[in-house]
Structure formats: C-alpha cells, structure tokens
Amino acid sequence: MIKLEVFMDIISLQRQGFSQRDIAKKLGIHRNTVKKYLENPAVPAYHKSIKRASILDPYRQLIDDYLAEDDYKATWIHERLQQRGYEGSYRTVQAYVREVKDRRHRLAYTRFETEPGCQAQVDWGDFRIDNGNGSSSTRYLFLMVLGYSRAFYIEFVEACTLESFLDCHIRAFSYLHGVPGEVLYDNMKQVVVGRAGGAAVFNNEFLHFAHHYRFSPKACPPYSPWVKGKVERPIDYVRQRFWRGYRYTTMEKLNRDARSWLDVTANRRIHGTHKQPVDQRWHQEQDSLQPLPPAPYDTSLKVFRKVYKDCQLSYNANRYLVPHHVVGKTVMLKIKQGRISIYDDQTLLVTYQEANGTNQTVGNRLFYDQLRQDRDQLQRKYRTSKGAATRGLDNGSLFPEVTHRPLAEYEQYANGGASWNS
C-alpha cells in the first residue's frame, strides 16, 4: 500500500497530463499501482503500525546537534556517543551521519524555479496593531504565491484556525483562477501533525481538502526557511509596501484595502527575478492551473450528537430542539461562523444561531406541535397490551362480558335435571 503523499503525487501528475508510464517512472512505482489508484481515486485508509525501535533513537538529536556545530566525521561522533552509553555498532552511526550530511547537501543545491502551474507556496505572517488604549493585538496574514509568475493572494484573519486556513485557500484558488499541481508549506500545525522516520505526517482533514482540490501538499524540512523563499520574501514586501503606515480600523476594511492593493500594485509590479510584469506572467500561468472543483470544500466544524426523548440534543452546554422523528438517532452538526446546521444523514433538519452563554434551550416550538399531531406517535406512546388472563374479555366497558341465563335454568341444575357442562 502506498503512502498518502505518493497517492497525492499520482493524482497531481495525472492532472498535469503525464501518462501512467511516466508517473510510474517519476515516482519509482509499478505502472499497475498507478493504474489502480487512478481508477479508484479514493483517499487510501491506513492503519498505524508499530515502529521497531532503533538503538540509535535516543542519540539522533545529539548527532544532529554535533553536525550543526561542524562537519564532524562519523568516527569522532561514535566515540562521543560511546562515552554517553551508546552500545550499538559504528556502522549504524556511520549510516545516520551519511544520511544527515546527504540531506543537507541536497538542500543546499536544490533550485525551486518552477514551471507554470506546477507549484504554489503558503505561509502565515503576524502583524501587530495598536488598540489605542495602550494595548496591542495581532492580526494574521495568509499568503499564497504562484511559483512561476509570483502572483500572490493575501488575506488577514483574527486566528490561525484550521477552518480559516482552509477558507483562505478556497478564496486564494478563486482569486488566482485555478489550483497548482502542488503546494509547499512549512511545518505549520494546520498541515503537519508530526513526523515519522523524518517524513511529515499530514493532518487528515487537510489531506481530504487537498484531494478535493486535486493538489499535492509538500512539507519543507524543519528549520529550512530558504526552501520556500518565494513566500518568505512577499511577506516582507507586504510588511514594507502595504502595512507600514497603514491605519487599521476594522478587519473588513483591512481586507478590502489589501485586495485593492493586490490588484493595483502588487500583482502589476515588475518582478525582480524574472524582470517581467507579474500580471503578464500570471495570465500565461492560468492556462496551466487546474480548474476549480464544481463545489467548494465544506470547511465547517462537524460533530455528532444523539437526540434525546424530549426532542433535544446538547452542544456546548446548551440544548437545541429538533423534529421528533429523529429521536434516538445520532445527527450531525455543522458549525460555521456562529451558525449550527443539523443534519439527519444528508437531510437538513434545522439551522440555528449558536447560543451565547450556557444552559439555554434554543428551538422552534412548532416541533412539539408536530409531535402532538402525529397520530402514529401517540398511538404507539399510549397503547397498552392486555395480560393473557384477561385477553379477549374487553367489551368496551369497565366490566368483562359474561353469559346471561334465566333463573329457571339454575334451579334445574340444582335439582339434578341438567348437566352443568351443557
């Protein structure tokens, strides 16, 4: 089974026009593997495996620190590790030292000039504002830049949440008129949740987002800002040419002014690297970008709740009323920008404004009126079943039905003139 990153590369290369044979050759995998995942482009599911511990694991950081100081030889490092209790072989140390040195050598000479539509880079920047009362607060800048043309999109947000991060992507793709084949990131928490064996472990929700927009996410090596220089320099450019001297009032006005500055100044400048107007190169690059999907990705927060017998569910210490026909079922809540939409599978049941505070009940009382008018519900709620001893005796009154006989017949039975069983 291939890694998620390889799967995203297969999808990205196929969208760029590469044949299955070329994709297999580029990625070093069999052509049948490429064919399998192109015919069934669902994100593969993976199960965590237990990684075998290495005797070198406790000393890897120490080796990294040594090599950050100087280009020490493996023999020198092995001797220092032995003094610290290392009992493994010299070959193990030598192999890891060679891996670290090779990785640094490759990073020093890798160029990132890209073909049209091939790559974009993304990063956050933080900007301080004066609140006017002696305090200050921070606004965060999202920036996406296309590698070939250097056209970029910016947007300011109040918090670096996953929701705002994905929303900014959606608006950036729309502004740039397409989606690049891959997007390069540093190790921001919205993208990378950890590392395993030196490889980035991506946020699962973010991988689904990337699959929806058909781009391959790439993570920079840790502490390597030069790798994504195309996005580092535009942040400085925004800071010097837009932010310096700007008088902040509201977020809405800030983003309107930023968009105007992009259209009039930033994306019309003569770029210092390719010496051409950015908008001209951008127009050329748009033909190589992938089209937007038919529908945007749903970036709302999604949680599941069970509906109680009183037609209510609980979320954030408040209660929300839903139709009675979903009592006992688990429904999905989609929360975005203070609105809660409640779904039964794909059916939207109701939408509410999220309650302020706690211990509040929010809902439409008509749902209870519908419950009172549901005859089937009422019949099932108040129906009673009779016990075996009295089943069949109910005649619609408070008394059981019995057979009535004339008194003369009883006198005949008493005198022995008739059988009691007749």
C-alpha positions as CSV (number, residue, x, y, z in Angstrom):
1,M,0.0,0.0,0.0
2,I,1.4,3.4,-1.0
3,K,1.8,6.4,1.3
4,L,-0.8,9.2,1.2
5,E,1.9,11.6,-0.2
6,V,2.6,9.2,-3.1
7,F,-1.2,9.0,-3.8
8,M,-1.5,12.8,-3.9
9,D,1.5,12.9,-6.3
10,I,-0.2,10.3,-8.6
11,I,-3.4,12.5,-8.8
12,S,-1.4,15.7,-9.3
13,L,0.8,14.3,-12.1
14,Q,-2.2,12.8,-13.9
15,R,-3.9,16.2,-13.8
16,Q,-0.8,17.7,-15.3
17,G,-1.1,15.4,-18.3
18,F,1.5,12.7,-17.5
19,S,0.8,9.2,-18.7
20,Q,0.6,6.3,-16.3
21,R,4.0,5.1,-17.6
22,D,5.6,8.5,-16.9
23,I,4.0,8.8,-13.5
24,A,5.3,5.3,-12.5
25,K,8.8,6.2,-13.7
26,K,8.9,9.6,-11.8
27,L,7.6,8.1,-8.6
28,G,9.5,4.8,-8.8
29,I,6.5,2.6,-8.5
30,H,4.8,-0.1,-10.8
31,R,2.5,1.1,-13.6
32,N,-0.2,-1.2,-12.3
33,T,-0.1,0.6,-8.9
34,V,-0.6,4.0,-10.7
35,K,-3.5,2.5,-12.7
36,K,-5.1,1.1,-9.6
37,Y,-5.3,4.4,-7.8
38,L,-6.3,6.4,-10.9
39,E,-9.2,4.1,-11.5
40,N,-10.3,4.3,-7.8
41,P,-9.2,7.8,-6.7
42,A,-10.4,7.5,-3.1
43,V,-8.0,8.5,-0.4
44,P,-6.4,5.2,0.9
45,A,-7.1,4.3,4.5
46,Y,-4.1,3.4,6.6
47,H,-3.6,1.7,9.9
48,K,-0.9,2.6,12.3
49,S,1.9,0.0,12.5
50,I,4.2,-0.5,15.5
51,K,7.6,1.0,14.6
52,R,10.6,-1.0,15.6
53,A,12.8,0.9,17.9
54,S,16.4,1.5,17.0
55,I,19.3,1.5,19.4
56,L,20.3,4.9,17.9
57,D,17.0,6.6,18.6
58,P,18.0,8.2,21.9
59,Y,21.1,9.7,20.2
60,R,19.7,11.1,17.0
61,Q,19.2,14.6,18.3
62,L,22.6,14.6,19.8
63,I,24.1,13.6,16.4
64,D,22.1,16.4,14.7
65,D,23.4,18.9,17.2
66,Y,27.0,17.8,16.6
67,L,26.7,18.1,12.9
68,A,25.0,21.5,13.3
69,E,28.2,22.7,15.0
70,D,30.7,21.3,12.5
71,D,31.2,18.7,9.8
72,Y,32.4,16.0,12.2
73,K,33.3,12.6,11.0
74,A,31.3,9.5,12.0
75,T,34.3,8.1,13.9
76,W,34.5,11.2,16.1
77,I,30.8,11.1,16.8
78,H,30.8,7.4,17.5
79,E,33.5,7.9,20.2
80,R,31.5,10.7,21.8
81,L,28.3,8.5,21.8
82,Q,30.2,5.6,23.5
83,Q,31.2,7.9,26.3
84,R,27.5,8.6,26.8
85,G,26.5,5.0,27.0
86,Y,25.9,4.0,23.3
87,E,26.3,0.3,22.8
88,G,25.5,-0.1,19.1
89,S,27.8,-0.6,16.2
90,Y,29.8,2.0,14.4
91,R,28.1,1.2,11.1
92,T,24.7,2.3,12.5
93,V,26.2,5.7,13.4
94,Q,28.0,6.0,10.1
95,A,24.8,5.3,8.1
96,Y,22.9,8.0,10.0
97,V,25.7,10.6,9.8
98,R,25.8,10.0,6.0
99,E,22.0,10.4,5.8
100,V,22.1,13.8,7.6
101,K,25.0,15.1,5.5
102,D,23.5,14.0,2.2
103,R,20.2,15.6,3.2
104,R,21.9,18.9,3.9
105,H,24.0,18.7,0.7
106,R,20.8,18.2,-1.4
107,L,19.1,21.1,0.3
108,A,22.0,23.4,-0.4
109,Y,21.8,22.9,-4.1
110,T,18.1,22.3,-4.8
111,R,16.5,25.0,-7.0
112,F,12.9,25.9,-6.8
113,E,12.2,27.7,-10.1
114,T,9.1,26.0,-11.3
115,E,7.1,25.5,-14.5
116,P,3.8,27.3,-15.0
117,G,1.0,25.9,-12.8
118,C,3.4,23.5,-11.0
119,Q,3.7,24.9,-7.5
120,A,2.5,27.5,-5.1
121,Q,3.8,28.3,-1.6
122,V,1.8,29.2,1.5
123,D,2.8,30.8,4.8
124,W,1.5,32.9,7.7
125,G,2.7,36.3,8.9
126,D,1.8,38.1,12.0
127,F,1.1,41.9,12.2
128,R,0.7,43.9,15.4
129,I,-2.0,46.6,15.7
130,D,-2.3,49.3,18.4
131,N,-5.7,49.2,20.2
132,G,-5.5,52.8,21.2
133,N,-5.6,52.1,24.9
134,G,-2.0,51.2,25.4
135,S,-2.5,47.6,24.5
136,S,-1.9,45.8,21.2
137,S,-3.3,42.7,19.4
138,T,-2.3,40.5,16.5
139,R,-3.8,40.0,13.0
140,Y,-2.5,37.1,10.9
141,L,-1.7,37.3,7.2
142,F,-2.4,34.3,5.0
143,L,-0.3,34.5,1.8
144,M,-0.3,32.1,-1.2
145,V,2.2,32.8,-4.1
146,L,2.4,31.1,-7.5
147,G,5.9,29.9,-8.2
148,Y,6.1,30.7,-11.9
149,S,4.5,34.2,-12.1
150,R,4.9,35.3,-8.5
151,A,1.3,36.5,-8.4
152,F,0.0,36.2,-4.9
153,Y,-3.1,36.4,-2.8
154,I,-3.3,37.8,0.8
155,E,-6.0,37.8,3.5
156,F,-5.9,38.9,7.1
157,V,-7.7,36.8,9.8
158,E,-8.0,37.1,13.6
159,A,-7.0,33.5,14.4
160,C,-4.9,30.8,12.6
161,T,-7.6,28.0,12.9
162,L,-7.9,25.1,10.5
163,E,-11.2,26.5,9.4
164,S,-9.8,29.9,8.5
165,F,-6.8,28.3,6.9
166,L,-8.9,26.2,4.5
167,D,-11.3,29.1,3.8
168,C,-8.3,31.3,2.8
169,H,-7.2,28.5,0.4
170,I,-10.6,28.4,-1.2
171,R,-10.6,32.2,-1.8
172,A,-7.0,32.1,-2.9
173,F,-7.7,29.5,-5.6
174,S,-10.7,31.5,-6.8
175,Y,-8.6,34.7,-6.9
176,L,-5.7,33.1,-8.7
177,H,-8.1,31.4,-11.2
178,G,-7.1,27.8,-10.6
179,V,-5.2,25.3,-8.5
180,P,-1.5,24.5,-8.8
181,G,-0.2,20.9,-9.0
182,E,1.4,21.1,-5.6
183,V,1.6,23.5,-2.6
184,L,4.6,23.9,-0.4
185,Y,4.3,24.5,3.3
186,D,6.5,24.7,6.4
187,N,5.6,22.6,9.4
188,M,2.6,24.7,10.4
189,K,0.2,22.8,12.7
190,Q,-2.7,23.1,10.3
191,V,-0.8,20.9,7.8
192,V,1.8,18.8,9.6
193,V,0.8,17.0,12.9
194,G,4.1,15.2,13.4
195,R,7.0,13.3,11.7
196,A,7.7,9.6,11.4
197,G,11.1,8.5,10.3
198,G,11.9,12.0,9.0
199,A,8.7,12.2,6.8
200,A,5.9,14.6,7.5
201,V,2.6,13.2,8.9
202,F,-0.1,15.4,7.4
203,N,-3.4,16.5,9.1
204,N,-6.0,14.0,7.9
205,E,-8.7,16.7,7.3
206,F,-6.2,18.7,5.3
207,L,-5.4,15.7,3.1
208,H,-9.1,15.3,2.3
209,F,-9.1,19.0,1.4
210,A,-6.1,18.6,-0.9
211,H,-7.7,15.6,-2.5
212,H,-10.9,17.6,-3.2
213,Y,-8.9,20.3,-4.9
214,R,-6.5,17.8,-6.6
215,F,-3.2,19.2,-5.4
216,S,-0.3,17.5,-3.7
217,P,0.8,19.0,-0.4
218,K,4.6,19.2,0.3
219,A,6.3,20.0,3.6
220,C,9.6,21.7,4.0
221,P,12.3,20.2,6.1
222,P,12.3,21.6,9.7
223,Y,14.2,24.9,10.2
224,S,14.7,25.4,6.4
225,P,13.0,28.8,5.6
226,W,15.2,29.2,2.5
227,V,13.3,26.3,0.8
228,K,10.2,28.4,0.5
229,G,11.8,31.7,-0.2
230,K,9.2,32.6,-2.8
231,V,6.6,33.1,0.0
232,E,9.0,34.5,2.7
233,R,10.0,37.5,0.6
234,P,6.4,38.5,-0.3
235,I,5.6,38.7,3.4
236,D,8.4,41.2,3.8
237,Y,7.1,43.0,0.7
238,V,3.6,43.3,2.2
239,R,5.1,44.5,5.5
240,Q,7.1,47.2,3.9
241,R,4.9,48.3,1.0
242,F,1.4,47.8,2.4
243,W,1.4,47.6,6.2
244,R,3.9,50.3,7.0
245,G,2.0,53.5,7.8
246,Y,-1.4,51.8,7.4
247,R,-4.1,52.9,9.8
248,Y,-6.2,49.9,11.0
249,T,-9.9,50.3,11.8
250,T,-11.7,47.1,11.0
251,M,-11.0,43.7,9.6
252,E,-13.5,44.2,6.8
253,K,-11.8,47.4,5.6
254,L,-8.3,45.9,6.0
255,N,-9.1,43.1,3.7
256,R,-10.9,45.4,1.2
257,D,-7.8,47.6,1.1
258,A,-5.5,44.6,0.8
259,R,-7.4,43.3,-2.2
260,S,-7.3,46.7,-3.9
261,W,-3.5,46.9,-3.3
262,L,-3.1,43.5,-4.8
263,D,-5.0,44.4,-8.0
264,V,-3.4,47.9,-8.4
265,T,0.1,47.5,-7.2
266,A,1.4,44.1,-6.0
267,N,0.3,41.9,-9.0
268,R,1.3,44.6,-11.5
269,R,4.8,45.2,-10.5
270,I,7.9,44.3,-12.4
271,H,9.3,41.3,-10.5
272,G,13.0,41.4,-9.6
273,T,13.7,37.8,-10.6
274,H,12.0,37.3,-14.0
275,K,12.1,41.0,-14.9
276,Q,8.5,40.9,-16.3
277,P,5.2,42.3,-15.2
278,V,3.6,39.9,-12.7
279,D,0.2,40.1,-14.2
280,Q,1.5,39.1,-17.7
281,R,3.2,36.0,-16.4
282,W,0.1,35.3,-14.3
283,H,-2.0,35.4,-17.4
284,Q,0.3,32.9,-19.1
285,E,0.3,30.6,-16.0
286,Q,-3.5,30.5,-15.7
287,D,-3.8,28.1,-18.6
288,S,-1.6,25.6,-16.7
289,L,-3.6,25.8,-13.4
290,Q,-6.1,23.1,-12.7
291,P,-9.8,24.1,-12.7
292,L,-11.7,24.6,-9.5
293,P,-14.0,21.7,-8.4
294,P,-17.7,22.0,-9.1
295,A,-18.4,22.7,-5.4
296,P,-16.2,24.2,-2.7
297,Y,-15.0,22.0,0.2
298,D,-17.2,22.1,3.3
299,T,-14.9,23.7,6.0
300,S,-17.5,23.8,8.8
301,L,-16.7,22.1,12.1
302,K,-18.5,18.7,12.2
303,V,-19.7,17.0,15.4
304,F,-22.2,14.2,16.2
305,R,-24.9,14.2,18.9
306,K,-27.6,11.9,19.9
307,V,-31.2,13.2,20.1
308,Y,-32.9,12.7,23.5
309,K,-36.5,11.6,24.0
310,D,-37.5,15.2,24.7
311,C,-36.5,16.1,21.0
312,Q,-33.4,17.9,22.2
313,L,-29.7,17.5,21.7
314,S,-26.8,19.0,23.7
315,Y,-23.9,21.1,22.3
316,N,-21.5,23.3,24.3
317,A,-23.7,23.2,27.4
318,N,-26.8,24.3,25.5
319,R,-29.9,22.4,24.2
320,Y,-31.2,22.5,20.7
321,L,-34.7,21.4,19.6
322,V,-35.1,19.1,16.5
323,P,-38.0,17.3,14.9
324,H,-39.5,14.3,16.8
325,H,-38.9,11.8,14.1
326,V,-35.1,11.7,14.8
327,V,-35.5,10.9,18.5
328,G,-32.9,8.2,19.4
329,K,-30.8,8.8,16.3
330,T,-27.4,10.3,16.0
331,V,-27.3,13.5,13.9
332,M,-24.5,15.6,12.6
333,L,-24.0,19.3,13.5
334,K,-22.1,21.6,11.1
335,I,-20.9,24.7,12.9
336,K,-19.6,27.7,11.0
337,Q,-19.5,31.4,11.8
338,G,-21.9,31.1,14.7
339,R,-24.5,29.1,12.8
340,I,-25.4,25.5,13.6
341,S,-26.9,23.4,10.9
342,I,-28.3,20.0,12.0
343,Y,-28.4,17.1,9.5
344,D,-30.0,13.6,9.5
345,D,-27.7,11.9,7.0
346,Q,-27.9,14.3,4.0
347,T,-31.2,15.9,5.1
348,L,-31.0,19.4,6.6
349,L,-33.3,19.4,9.7
350,V,-32.9,22.9,11.0
351,T,-30.4,25.8,11.3
352,Y,-29.9,27.9,14.5
353,Q,-27.8,30.8,15.6
354,E,-25.4,29.4,18.2
355,A,-26.5,30.3,21.7
356,N,-24.5,32.8,23.7
357,G,-23.6,31.5,27.2
358,T,-24.7,28.2,28.7
359,N,-27.8,26.3,29.9
360,Q,-30.0,27.8,27.2
361,T,-32.6,26.0,25.2
362,V,-32.8,27.0,21.5
363,G,-35.5,25.8,19.2
364,N,-38.8,26.1,17.3
365,R,-41.7,25.2,19.5
366,L,-43.6,24.1,16.3
367,F,-41.6,20.9,16.5
368,Y,-43.6,20.0,19.7
369,D,-46.9,20.9,17.9
370,Q,-45.9,18.5,15.2
371,L,-45.3,15.8,17.8
372,R,-48.8,16.3,19.3
373,Q,-50.4,16.0,15.8
374,D,-48.6,12.8,14.9
375,R,-51.3,10.1,15.5
376,D,-48.9,7.2,14.9
377,Q,-46.6,8.5,17.6
378,L,-49.5,9.0,20.0
379,Q,-50.9,5.5,19.3
380,R,-47.5,3.9,20.0
381,K,-46.8,6.0,23.0
382,Y,-50.1,5.4,24.9
383,R,-51.1,1.9,23.6
384,T,-51.3,-0.8,26.3
385,S,-51.4,-4.6,25.8
386,K,-53.6,-6.9,27.9
387,G,-52.3,-9.8,30.0
388,A,-53.0,-13.4,29.0
389,A,-55.6,-13.9,31.8
390,T,-57.9,-11.1,30.6
391,R,-57.1,-11.0,26.8
392,G,-60.4,-11.2,24.8
393,L,-62.6,-10.1,27.7
394,D,-62.6,-6.4,26.9
395,N,-66.1,-5.3,25.7
396,G,-65.5,-1.6,25.7
397,S,-66.8,-1.1,29.3
398,L,-65.3,-1.4,32.7
399,F,-66.7,-5.0,33.1
400,P,-65.9,-8.2,31.4
401,E,-68.7,-9.8,29.2
402,V,-70.5,-12.8,30.8
403,T,-73.3,-15.1,29.6
404,H,-76.8,-14.4,31.0
405,R,-79.1,-17.4,31.8
406,P,-82.8,-17.4,33.2
407,L,-83.1,-18.3,36.9
408,A,-85.3,-21.4,36.0
409,E,-82.2,-23.0,34.4
410,Y,-80.2,-22.6,37.5
411,E,-83.0,-24.3,39.5
412,Q,-83.0,-27.2,37.0
413,Y,-79.2,-27.6,37.5
414,A,-79.6,-27.5,41.3
415,N,-82.3,-30.3,41.2
416,G,-80.1,-32.5,39.1
417,G,-82.3,-32.1,36.0
418,A,-79.4,-31.0,33.7
419,S,-75.7,-31.2,33.4
420,W,-73.6,-28.3,34.4
421,N,-71.5,-28.6,31.3
422,S,-74.4,-28.4,28.9
